[in-house]
Amino acid sequence: MVSVSMETAEQTEARLRRVIAAAGFVVHNGVWCFEESPADHPPALTGDTLAVVRDNESWSALVPFAQGHEGVEQFGVFSFHFPADLDNSGFVGWLATRLKVQLGTGVFVICGSNRANGGIYDYWGCPIDLVGDAIAVIKELRAH
């Protein structure tokens, strides 16, 4: 559910710290990349495909890195699944800013919904060389 609320910066910080502590958190093993295909040729979905998005020109599937994926960016991936009863609005910007400030890295985020399991979930990716550091930042935030 997308929530609308007015709060101070301190209230937002406290709320989002509760959200990150309560969210399901999974680190997806391995190295991941985007596999692109033309808009008129959608990718085949497999059990390894985490997400698929498109623009007007191409499809982009988040898949495990394998031979044949030469010259593509390589990412580490982790995900959050949010409880239905918590307002997670602002979470992406809040955590992305922390990772940028503490590690210097940008991230990508792909969101989806599974109403049978609370609702909104996010897949996050960062450069594979920094995924361990990103996970450490997240674990620290979840502990407090």
Beta strands, then each sheet from edge to edge (+ up, - down):
strand 1: 24-38
strand 2: 51-54
strand 3: 58-64
strand 4: 75-81
strand 5: 108-114
strand 6: 119-127
sheet 1: 2+ 3- 1+ 4- 6+ 5-
end
